[in-house]
Amino acid sequence: MEFVLLWVLSGNILDSGLRYEDAGSCYADAQNSGIELREIGLTPPKFTCVAVAKGKDLKLVVPATPRSSFPFN
């Protein structure tokens, strides 16, 4: 099992591409990134760490919404 760091930006979910051996490492890295962004005056995005079977791809299935900022859902 590995953990994937997902960023949540304006209601859209983005795969960071970062993979971790455990949930603690995933969470700590996301927290540290948030601290670094705050230090330069940016608001960090929300995040979540999701468990994925090792070697498997993560497929995000997010329903289209009328307010989506992406023209293709």
Protein Blocks (a to p, Z undefined) as FASTA:
>chain_A
ZZdddddeehiacdehiacfbfklmmmmmmmmmmmmmmnopacdddddddddehiacddd
ddddfklcbfbZZ
